[in-house]
Amino acid sequence: MPVLVTSDLDRTLIYSAAALALTMPDALAPRLLCVEVHESKPLSFMTETSAALLAELGDAAVFVPTTTRTRKQYQRINLPGPEPEFAICANGGHLLVDGVTDEDWHASVQARLAAECAPLEEVREHLATTADPAWVRKHRVAEDLFAYLVVERELLPEEWVKDLAVWAENRGWTVSLQGRKIYAVPKPLTKSAAMREVARRTNATLTLAAGDSLLDADLLLAADRGWRPGHGELADESWTAPDVTPLPERGVLAGERILREFLRAARTT
């Protein structure tokens, strides 16, 4: 029976130049592999060691990239190893099977959102009317499922984020601040629900997960075993759970450690 590995991507397995956290002397820095290009520029990286580990993991388990990215943003990423049969995009709103959206899954997600939380348009309008143009760079809607802002982090008032979280909570939504992005996501839109669906389809007997943000907490709780890096929202809040291991590594080396843990767990099952 297969082992299922569902892992967040950004700041968990892959890293922008700003998130690499290369604190060692330059001569000791790890060799990096570019795994994403955007507008003809390198955007995301992993260590060459991580790339080799990920290729090994593809032979030892069912590896499922799991991301809040839209399908278009996800498809820019070129991960090493076998092409995954499944991928989870838009925080669980889209389940890709061999690169194609499973329309039945997507329809079931949309029906649940309509029944359980305030409509996207209400949230989008609230963001548009309360966010100050002085610190907002972009307003975005992702896949007609959730909204996010790109902000100037140093100018962003902490109280505004807290007020937004309370407002969203009362309408069945959740708020997550990740780097320069503030996400407003419907509570029923979860990575864990999509992970359970893939586990059902693959008859997985063990589920493993990793992630760094509040939007990954449900995924980590749903898995049999989980890991979080030493950076990110979960680390900042000292978030823990019984079957989740907090790792000390930060930045791109955390991604390397997570892949080692995945492989170790998959091979000892």
C-alpha positions as CSV (number, residue, x, y, z in Angstrom):
1,M,0.0,0.0,0.0
2,P,1.4,3.4,-0.9
3,V,2.7,6.2,1.3
4,L,1.2,9.6,0.5
5,V,3.3,12.7,0.8
6,T,1.5,16.0,0.6
7,S,3.8,19.0,0.9
8,D,3.4,22.8,0.6
9,L,5.7,24.3,-1.9
10,D,6.6,28.0,-1.3
11,R,8.9,28.4,1.7
12,T,8.6,24.7,2.5
13,L,10.2,22.9,-0.5
14,I,11.0,25.8,-2.8
15,Y,12.3,29.3,-2.0
16,S,12.5,32.7,-3.6
17,A,15.9,34.4,-3.4
18,A,14.7,36.6,-0.5
19,A,13.6,33.5,1.5
20,L,16.7,31.3,1.0
21,A,18.2,32.3,4.4
22,L,21.8,31.6,3.4
23,T,23.4,32.6,6.6
24,M,26.6,30.6,6.2
25,P,29.8,32.0,4.6
26,D,29.5,32.4,0.9
27,A,32.0,29.7,0.2
28,L,29.9,27.2,2.2
29,A,26.6,28.0,0.6
30,P,24.8,25.1,-1.0
31,R,24.5,24.7,-4.8
32,L,21.1,25.8,-5.9
33,L,18.8,24.6,-8.7
34,C,16.3,27.0,-10.2
35,V,12.8,25.3,-10.4
36,E,10.7,28.3,-11.5
37,V,11.1,31.0,-14.1
38,H,8.7,34.0,-14.3
39,E,8.8,36.6,-17.0
40,S,12.2,35.3,-18.1
41,K,13.7,35.6,-14.6
42,P,14.6,32.9,-12.1
43,L,12.1,33.0,-9.3
44,S,12.3,29.9,-7.0
45,F,15.0,27.6,-6.0
46,M,15.9,24.4,-4.0
47,T,19.3,23.0,-3.2
48,E,20.7,20.4,-5.6
49,T,20.7,18.0,-2.7
50,S,16.9,18.6,-2.3
51,A,16.4,18.0,-6.0
52,A,18.1,14.6,-5.7
53,L,16.0,13.8,-2.6
54,L,12.8,14.7,-4.3
55,A,13.6,12.5,-7.2
56,E,14.2,9.6,-4.8
57,L,10.9,10.4,-3.0
58,G,9.0,10.1,-6.2
59,D,10.0,6.4,-6.3
60,A,9.3,5.7,-2.6
61,A,5.9,7.4,-2.2
62,V,3.0,9.1,-4.0
63,F,4.2,12.7,-3.9
64,V,1.5,15.4,-4.2
65,P,2.6,19.1,-4.5
66,T,0.1,21.0,-2.4
67,T,-0.2,24.8,-2.8
68,T,-2.3,27.9,-2.4
69,R,-1.0,28.9,-5.8
70,T,-3.4,29.1,-8.8
71,R,-3.1,26.4,-11.4
72,K,-1.3,28.9,-13.7
73,Q,1.2,29.8,-11.0
74,Y,1.8,26.2,-10.1
75,Q,2.4,25.2,-13.7
76,R,5.4,27.6,-13.8
77,I,7.2,25.2,-11.4
78,N,9.5,22.5,-12.8
79,L,10.2,20.1,-10.0
80,P,12.8,17.3,-10.4
81,G,11.8,13.7,-10.3
82,P,8.8,11.9,-11.9
83,E,5.8,14.1,-12.9
84,P,3.3,13.8,-10.0
85,E,0.0,12.1,-10.9
86,F,-1.9,14.4,-8.5
87,A,-1.4,18.0,-7.5
88,I,-3.5,20.2,-5.1
89,C,-3.9,23.8,-6.2
90,A,-5.8,26.9,-5.0
91,N,-5.6,25.7,-1.4
92,G,-7.6,22.6,-2.3
93,G,-10.0,24.2,-4.7
94,H,-8.5,22.3,-7.7
95,L,-7.3,18.7,-7.7
96,L,-5.2,18.1,-10.8
97,V,-5.0,14.5,-12.1
98,D,-2.2,14.2,-14.7
99,G,-2.2,18.0,-15.0
100,V,-6.0,18.3,-15.6
101,T,-8.6,19.6,-13.2
102,D,-11.0,17.0,-11.7
103,E,-14.2,18.8,-12.5
104,D,-16.3,16.7,-10.1
105,W,-14.0,17.6,-7.2
106,H,-14.1,21.3,-8.1
107,A,-17.9,21.3,-8.3
108,S,-18.1,19.7,-4.8
109,V,-15.8,22.4,-3.4
110,Q,-17.9,25.2,-5.0
111,A,-21.1,23.8,-3.6
112,R,-19.6,23.6,-0.1
113,L,-18.4,27.2,-0.2
114,A,-21.8,28.5,-1.4
115,A,-23.5,26.7,1.5
116,E,-21.1,27.5,4.4
117,C,-19.5,31.0,4.0
118,A,-20.0,34.5,2.8
119,P,-19.6,35.0,-0.9
120,L,-16.3,36.0,-2.4
121,E,-17.6,39.3,-3.7
122,E,-18.5,40.5,-0.2
123,V,-14.9,39.8,0.9
124,R,-13.4,41.4,-2.2
125,E,-15.4,44.5,-1.7
126,H,-14.4,44.7,2.0
127,L,-10.7,44.5,1.0
128,A,-11.2,47.1,-1.6
129,T,-12.8,49.6,0.7
130,T,-10.7,49.1,3.8
131,A,-7.2,48.5,2.5
132,D,-5.1,51.7,2.2
133,P,-3.6,52.3,-1.2
134,A,-0.6,53.7,0.6
135,W,0.5,50.1,1.4
136,V,-1.4,47.9,-1.1
137,R,0.4,47.1,-4.3
138,K,-2.2,44.8,-5.9
139,H,-5.6,43.3,-5.3
140,R,-6.0,39.8,-6.7
141,V,-8.8,37.1,-6.9
142,A,-7.5,33.6,-7.3
143,E,-9.5,31.1,-9.4
144,D,-12.8,32.7,-8.3
145,L,-12.2,31.0,-4.9
146,F,-10.4,33.4,-2.7
147,A,-8.7,36.9,-2.6
148,Y,-5.4,38.2,-1.6
149,L,-3.5,41.5,-1.4
150,V,0.2,42.2,-2.3
151,V,1.4,44.8,0.2
152,E,4.3,46.8,1.3
153,R,5.0,44.8,4.5
154,E,6.9,47.5,6.3
155,L,3.9,49.9,6.0
156,L,1.2,47.4,6.8
157,P,-0.6,48.2,10.1
158,E,-0.8,45.1,12.3
159,E,-4.1,46.2,13.7
160,W,-5.6,46.3,10.3
161,V,-4.7,42.6,9.8
162,K,-6.1,41.7,13.2
163,D,-9.4,43.6,12.4
164,L,-9.6,41.8,9.1
165,A,-9.2,38.4,10.7
166,V,-12.1,39.1,13.1
167,W,-14.3,40.4,10.3
168,A,-13.5,37.3,8.2
169,E,-14.0,34.9,11.0
170,N,-17.6,36.0,11.5
171,R,-18.2,35.2,7.8
172,G,-16.7,31.8,7.6
173,W,-13.3,33.0,6.2
174,T,-9.8,32.9,7.5
175,V,-6.8,35.3,7.0
176,S,-3.2,34.5,6.6
177,L,-0.2,36.9,6.2
178,Q,2.6,35.3,4.2
179,G,5.5,37.6,3.3
180,R,4.1,40.4,1.2
181,K,0.7,38.7,0.7
182,I,-2.4,38.8,2.8
183,Y,-4.8,35.9,2.0
184,A,-8.5,35.8,2.7
185,V,-9.7,32.2,2.2
186,P,-13.0,30.5,2.9
187,K,-12.7,28.1,5.8
188,P,-14.1,25.1,3.9
189,L,-11.4,25.6,1.2
190,T,-8.7,23.4,2.7
191,K,-5.7,21.4,1.6
192,S,-6.6,18.6,4.0
193,A,-9.9,17.8,2.3
194,A,-8.1,17.4,-1.0
195,M,-5.4,15.3,0.7
196,R,-8.0,13.0,2.1
197,E,-9.5,12.5,-1.4
198,V,-6.2,11.6,-2.9
199,A,-5.5,9.2,0.0
200,R,-8.9,7.6,-0.7
201,R,-8.1,7.2,-4.4
202,T,-4.6,5.8,-3.8
203,N,-5.5,3.6,-0.8
204,A,-2.7,5.2,1.1
205,T,-1.9,3.6,4.5
206,L,0.4,6.4,5.7
207,T,0.0,10.1,5.1
208,L,2.9,12.6,5.5
209,A,2.8,16.4,5.2
210,A,4.8,19.6,5.6
211,G,4.1,23.3,5.6
212,D,5.0,26.6,7.1
213,S,1.9,28.8,7.1
214,L,-1.5,28.9,8.9
215,L,-3.1,27.7,5.7
216,D,-1.0,24.5,6.1
217,A,-2.2,23.8,9.7
218,D,-5.2,21.8,8.7
219,L,-3.0,19.7,6.3
220,L,-0.5,18.9,9.1
221,L,-3.3,18.0,11.5
222,A,-4.9,15.7,9.0
223,A,-1.7,13.8,8.2
224,D,-0.4,10.8,10.2
225,R,2.9,12.7,10.5
226,G,3.9,16.2,9.7
227,W,6.9,18.6,9.8
228,R,7.1,22.4,9.8
229,P,10.3,24.5,9.2
230,G,11.8,26.9,11.7
231,H,10.4,29.9,9.8
232,G,7.0,31.0,8.7
233,E,3.7,31.8,10.4
234,L,3.5,28.5,12.3
235,A,7.0,28.9,13.7
236,D,6.3,32.5,14.6
237,E,3.4,31.4,16.7
238,S,5.2,28.4,18.1
239,W,2.4,26.2,16.7
240,T,2.6,22.6,17.6
241,A,0.5,19.4,17.4
242,P,1.1,15.9,18.7
243,D,2.2,14.3,15.4
244,V,3.9,17.4,14.0
245,T,7.7,17.8,14.4
246,P,9.0,21.4,14.5
247,L,12.4,21.6,12.8
248,P,15.2,24.0,13.7
249,E,16.3,24.6,10.1
250,R,15.2,27.8,8.4
251,G,15.2,28.8,4.7
252,V,16.2,26.5,1.9
253,L,18.0,24.1,4.2
254,A,14.7,23.4,5.9
255,G,13.4,22.1,2.6
256,E,16.3,19.7,2.4
257,R,15.6,18.5,6.0
258,I,11.9,18.0,5.3
259,L,12.7,15.8,2.2
260,R,15.1,13.7,4.3
261,E,12.3,13.2,6.9
262,F,9.8,12.2,4.2
263,L,12.2,9.7,2.7
264,R,13.1,8.2,6.1
265,A,9.4,7.8,7.1
266,A,8.4,6.4,3.7
267,R,11.2,3.8,3.7
268,T,10.6,2.6,7.2
269,T,6.8,1.9,6.7
